[in-house]
Amino acid sequence: MTAIEHKELKGITIRNLVVTIFSTASIVASVMATYFQLKNDVHDVSIKQETQARVYEVRLKVLEGQIAVLQRQVDEIKIRR
C-alpha cells in the first residue's frame, strides 16, 4: 500500500463503519418493505380487476338475454299488426 492509501484508511473508524453498515441496512430494509408493499398493492388491484371483469361479464350476459326477450316481443308485435 502507498502512503496515500494509509492516510485514507486512517480516517475510517469503527464508529464510522458501524454507522455506515446500519445506515445501509436501514436503507435496504426500507426499500424491501416498500417493494413488498407495492407488490401486494399490485396483486390486490389485479384481483379487483378480475372481479370487476367477471361482474361486467355477468351484466353483459343479462343484458344480452334481456335484448333477446325484447327482440322477440318486438317481432311478436310486428306480426300482430
Helices and strands as residue ranges (DSSP letters): H 3-10, H 14-80
